[in-house]
Amino acid sequence: MNEQDVFAKLEEQYSAQIPFVAYRKPNENVVNAILQDDKSIYKVKDFTENGFVFSPFDNREEAILFPLEKCKTLSFESTFFSETSNTNARDLNKKFINNVDNEQEQHIKLVEKGIKAIHNKRFEKVVLSRVKDVPISEENPFNIFKSLLETYKTAFVYIWFHPQIGMWFGATPETLLNIKGQRFTTMSLAGTQPYNGSLDIKWDAKNINEQQLVTNFVLESLQPFVEKLEALNVQTIKAGQLLHLQSRINGVLKSNHLNRVILAVHPTPAVCGLPKTDAKDFILQNENYDREFYTGFLGELNFKVSKSRNTNRRNVENNAYNSVKTSSELFVNLRCMQMKDQHMLIYVGGGVTKDSIAQLEWEETVNKTQTMLGALFN
């Protein structure tokens, strides 16, 4: 189908208040849409299901599933490729963020409390966040989705809707898991600073240490389930107008028990902290709001893909049969927002370590709001 037809179907689905998701994977040009046939809430039981999964931060809560057998799938070739800087977003930050002294004071107090807990040996790292309520005049959610597509080529960009749960948008830079057959890829992502025209920059000890903590956790957590496990060299990557430190981690799954792998890594130290249980308890007790699906994960769960490994025409049919594999591509739900009435709830946070400075942690959350503000007021 073409772009116009797919968006027309999405608008029909939204008008009828029936669940759907549309998304584009990082650095790809195909926009996929999954339209559920009914208004039911389906939940993941053991991650053997096939469909699009949307999971909350708190892993004690069930993940939502759009089962493929209950859905129609559509796609089109995207023409949205700009990855442009949005100077307007910086002006909007001043309008909506910087002048709100109460929000700044509350977040700084929260971070200071986290730093104190670290010095008291409660945990090594904790990721603390806040939610910003921004009034909007744009009533058509698909215009916002198109704006995200136009701006963030290297992110996983999505719009997700269920009438009983709500509408979410995002442009996340972080992969949770990418599994094709038994081949496994993930990443450790941490550290943040504004992009100023170059990837050739220096990182301070706080950000380097934070990224290493995340890498060590991922490797240790995956050791029982993945063999030939290796972490590649740390790189500086660009996500919108921000820079992060990233290490790719590869391996081969020892079994098909995907649920065990997910439970081992989610929530990651990049969105929760270390040790995970202690950091998570601190977050739930002190953030004073419900993250819901922010810092959860989402994506394709156990999709069937086929690829011929032999170009010999006489064996094409047999090769296609033999090369059918299961693929799961899951992404951490960062740089996201939720639409409620004529307001947008923008979720932002940052990792706090022993070297953190509360004021700088506040400024990091301000920088991160640019991703979503740029789409809202482009």
N, C-alpha and C positions, 0 to 999 in steps of 0.2 A: 504494500500500500504506500501511498505518498504521504508526505507530512500533513497536509491539510485533512486528508481522510482520517488519519490516526487521531489528530487532535479533535476532530468532530466526534469520533467515537468516545474519546475520553470525556468530552463535555456532556455527551448524552449520559454516560455512566454517572458523572457527578450530579447532573440534574435529577437523575433517578435515585440518587443517594445509595449507590451500589459500590462496593469496594474496588479499588484499582491501584496499580502502581505503574509509573513510567520512569525509565532510567537510562542513562548512558554510562558505560564503563570508561575508566581513564584512558585517554589517548585513542579512543575509538570513535567511529563516526555513525554508528547505528544506535538509534533510540528504540528501546524495547518497551512494550506496554503489555501488562497482564491485567485482564478484566475479569473479575470474579462473576459467576453467574447468579449469585444470590447475596443476601445481606447477612448471612451467618458469620459467626466468629469461629474460625478453625484454629486450633492450637497444636503446636509441636509437642509430640510425646517423647520421642527418642532420637530425633534427627535422622531417621531413616526415610522420612517423607520426601516427596518431590514437590517443590513449589518455591515461592518467594517468601523468605522468612524475615520477620521484623521483631527483634528481641529487645527487651528493656535492659537498663543498666543493672538492676538487681536480679542476679541470676537465680534467686528463689522464686521469681515470678515466671509464668509461662510465656513463651514466644508465640507471636501471632503468625499464622501461615495462610497464604493464598495458594491452595492446592492446585496443581496443574490440571488435575482431572475435573476441577470445578471452575476452570477459567478458559477464556479465549486469549490467545497471544497474537500481538501485532507488532510490526516494526517498520521503520523507514530510515533511509540514509539521511543523516544530519548534515546541515550546512553551517552549523554554529561552531565556528572556530576563530576566536579572537584573542582570548587570554590577555585582555588589555587592562592596564592599570586604571583605577577609578578614583581620580582625585576628588570627585564629588563625595565619595564615601568618607574621605577624611574630614570634609566640612560637616558632613552629617554626624560624624562622631562627636564633633564639638557641640553640635546642637542637641543631640540626644543623650550623650554620655558624659562628657567632661564636666558639664555644669551641674550635674546631679551629685551634690556633695554628700547626701545621705547614703547613696549607693556606694560611693567610694569609701566612705568611713566604715560601712558595714563589711565590705569585702576586705579591707585592710585589717580590721579586727579579726576576721575569720582566718586570714593568712597568718597573722601573728600568733593566733592560738595554735595553728598547725605547726609553726616553727617551734613554739615552746614544747609541744608534744614530742617533736623530733629530738630536741635537746634532752628531754626526759626519757629518751630511749623507748618511746611507745612504738615508733616505726621509723623507717629510713626516709620514706617519701610518701606524700599524700597529694592527690590532685583535687584542688578546690575550685568550685565553679559558682556561677551566678546566672540568673536569668533576667534579661532586659525586656520590658514591655514597651513596644513601639507602636503607636497608632499609625494605621495605613489607610490610604484612600483607594488603593487598587483592590477591586472586588473580584477580579478574574484571576484565580490561582495559576492558570496556565500561562499567563503573561509573566508571572514571577518565575515559573519553571523555565520558560524560554530565555529569560534574562540570565538565569544560572547557566544554562547550556551555552549561551553566547560568551559568557565570561570565564568559565572554568573548564578548559579542555582537559587538564591533567587530573581532574578529580572525578570521583564517582558522584554523579549528579542525579537527583531523584525528586519525584513528588509521590507521596504515599497517602492514601485516603481510605478510612473505614468510618461509616456514619456513627458507629457506637464508640469509636476511639478518638478520631480526629484527623486532621490533615497536617502532614509534616513535609518539610523540604530540606534538602541538604546538598552540600558539595564537599565531600569528605576526602582528605588526602591519604587516609590510612587503610591498608588492607589488614583484615583480621586473619583470614585463611584463604588460600587459593589451592584447591586440590583437583587434579585431573588424573583419574585413575588412582594410582598410589603415589604419584609425584606431588610433593607438598612444598608450598611457598608461603612465607609470612614476612613480616617486617617488624623491626623495633623502631619506633618513631618518637622522638622527644626533642626538647629544645625549641625555642622560638625567638626569632628577631625579625624586624621589618626588612623587606626587600628594598634595596636602594640602588638597583641597577646592575649588581654583580653577584655572582655566586662565590667569588673568591674573597671570603671574609674570615675573620677570626672569631672563635667561640670561647666564651669564658669557662672557668672551671665548673661553675654551677650547671651549665647546660651540658657539658661533656660528661660530667658525672651522672646527671639525670639520664642521659641516653644510654650510658653503660649499664646502669641499674636495670633499665628496661630490657636490654639485650641479654643480660645474665639471667633474668627471670624467665624470659621466653625459652632460652636454651635449656635451663634446668627443668622447666615445666613439661617440655616436649620430649625430654630424654627417654621416658618409658614408652613412648608411642611412636617415635620417629627414629629411623636409623640413617646413617650417612649424613648426620646433621652438621651443617656448617653455617657460620655467619660471615657474610662478605664484609669488606671494608666499609667503614662509615663514610657516608657522602652527605653533602649539603644539597637539599632538594628545595625547589620552589613550589609553593602551593598558594595560588592567588598572589597576593602581595606580601606573603610571609615566607620565611625560610625556616627549615627544620633540619635536624640531623636524623639520618636514616641508615639502618643496616638491613640488607636483604638476608633472609634466613631460609635455607633450602634443606630438603631431606626426602626420605621415602617412608610412607606410613607402614607400620608393622602389621596393622589390621584395618578392618573397615569400621571400627567403632568410633565414628566421628563425634558422637556425643561426649566421649571421654576426652577427646582432644579439646573440644570447645569448653568443657568445664574446667580443663586445666589452664587455659589461657585467658578466659573471659571472667571478669573484666581485667584487662591488661594493666600493668603499672603505668602505662601512658595515660590511662583514664581513671585509675583508682589509686594505686600506691603500692608500697611494700613494707612489711608483709601484707598480702592482699586482704586477709580477713580483718586485721587490726585497722588498716587504712579505710576499708569499706565501712566498718562500724563507726569510725570517726566522722566520715562523710554523712552517713545516715543520721547521726546524732546532732551534727553541727551546721549543715548547710541550710537547714530551715526551709527547704522546698523540695518537691518531688522531681527528680530528674526525668522520670518516666523513660522515654526511649533515647534521650540524650546520653551518649557514651555507651549505649547498647550496640547492637550490630544488625546488619541487614544484607540481603542479597539472595543470589540463586542457590538453592539447596538441592543437591542431587539431580541436576539436570542431565539428561542423556545427550551426549554429543557423539558424532561419528566422523571419522576421517580416514580416507584411504591411505594406506602406507605404501602402496605399490601402484605405479602408474601403468602397469601391464594391463591392457584393455581386456584380455581374456580372463583376468582374475579380479576385475573391479568389483563384481557382485560379492564374491567371497571375501575380498579384503574389507569392503564396507561393513560386512557383517561382523568380522573379527575385530574391527577397530572401534566398535561402540564402547564408550567409556562413560563413567559418571563424573560429573564436574560440579564442584561447589565453589562459588566465589562470594566471599563474605567480607563486608567492610565495616569498620568501626564508625558509629554514627556521630562524627564530629562535624563542626561547622554547619549546624542545623538549626532549624526554627520550626515553630508550631503556630498555625493560624487559628485564632479564636476570635469570632465575631470580626470586628474591624481592627483587630490588634494582631501583632506578630510577637511571639515570645522567642527571643533570640538567646541561645544557650552558649556560654563561653566559660572557659576555665584554664587552669595552668598547673603545672607540676611544682610542688613546694618541697624543697630539700633544706638541709642544714645551712646551705649557702644563700638561701633566698632572701630577698629584700622586699618587704611587703608592698612598698610603693611601686616597685618595678613589676611585681606580679599583677597589680591593678592595671598598670599600663599595658601589660601583655594582653589582658582580656579586652581592653579598649581596641588594641590593634586587631584582635581576632573578630571583633564585630564588623570589620570592614567587609568581610566575605559576604555576609548576609545583607548588610546595609546597601552594598553596591548593587545587589539584585533588586532590592525593594525600591530604590530611588534612582535607578539607572535612567 
